[in-house]
Amino acid sequence: MEPDYCDGDLVLIDPDRVLAVGDTVVARHPFKNLEVIKYVKSIDPDGYVVLVSPGGQDSSQFGRVPVHTVRGTVTYNWQAKRKSP
């Protein structure tokens, strides 16, 4: 999710916030033991969410994810020190 979110950043999430299209969320990757940060592209009425990112894996590679795998909506990003180009 670079450049908005980089390795070393600390994000705060709200696990109780109602999901909305366009939200940035932390979710469990469906096939890896890994938490991912993605944007919500759509929320299906059958309880699944389509996640996207500008680069890297997203729902176009791993499919829709169950809404219960979304850990929460990002409310704050504490950016780690960035290296100058």
C-alpha positions in Angstrom: 0.0 0.0 0.0 3.0 2.3 -0.5 3.4 5.2 -0.5 0.5 5.8 2.0 1.4 2.8 4.2 5.0 1.5 4.5 6.8 -1.2 6.4 7.3 0.0 10.0 4.2 2.2 10.1 1.9 1.8 13.0 -1.8 1.9 12.3 -4.6 2.2 14.8 -7.9 0.5 13.9 -11.5 0.7 15.1 -12.8 -2.9 15.1 -16.4 -1.7 15.7 -16.7 0.9 13.0 -19.2 -0.1 10.3 -17.4 -0.8 7.0 -18.0 1.5 4.0 -16.7 1.5 0.5 -13.4 3.4 0.3 -12.4 2.6 3.9 -8.8 1.5 4.5 -8.9 -1.7 6.6 -6.7 -4.3 8.2 -7.8 -7.8 7.2 -6.6 -11.3 7.5 -5.1 -12.7 4.2 -7.2 -15.6 3.1 -4.3 -18.0 2.4 -1.3 -16.7 4.3 -0.7 -16.2 8.0 -0.6 -12.4 7.5 -2.5 -9.2 8.2 -2.9 -6.9 5.2 -3.9 -3.2 4.7 -6.3 -2.7 1.8 -9.0 -0.4 0.5 -12.7 -1.6 0.5 -13.9 -1.7 -3.1 -17.3 -3.3 -2.4 -19.3 -5.0 0.3 -21.6 -7.7 -0.9 -24.9 -8.4 0.8 -23.9 -12.0 1.3 -21.2 -11.0 3.8 -18.1 -10.7 1.6 -15.8 -7.8 0.9 -13.7 -7.0 -2.2 -10.4 -5.5 -1.2 -8.0 -3.6 -3.5 -4.6 -2.0 -3.3 -2.6 0.1 -5.7 0.1 -2.6 -5.9 0.5 -6.1 -4.5 -2.1 -8.7 -4.0 -5.7 -7.9 -3.6 -9.1 -9.6 -4.3 -8.3 -9.8 -8.0 -5.7 -12.4 -7.0 -7.2 -14.0 -3.9 -10.9 -13.3 -4.3 -13.5 -11.8 -2.0 -12.9 -12.3 1.7 -15.5 -12.9 4.4 -16.4 -9.7 6.3 -15.4 -11.3 9.6 -11.8 -11.5 8.5 -11.7 -7.6 8.5 -10.0 -6.7 11.8 -11.0 -3.1 11.7 -11.0 0.2 9.9 -7.8 2.3 9.9 -8.3 5.4 11.9 -4.7 6.7 12.2 -1.3 6.0 10.5 1.8 6.8 12.5 4.4 6.9 9.8 7.8 5.4 10.4 10.8 7.5 9.4 10.9 7.6 5.6 14.2 7.5 3.7 14.7 10.5 1.4 14.9 9.6 -2.3 
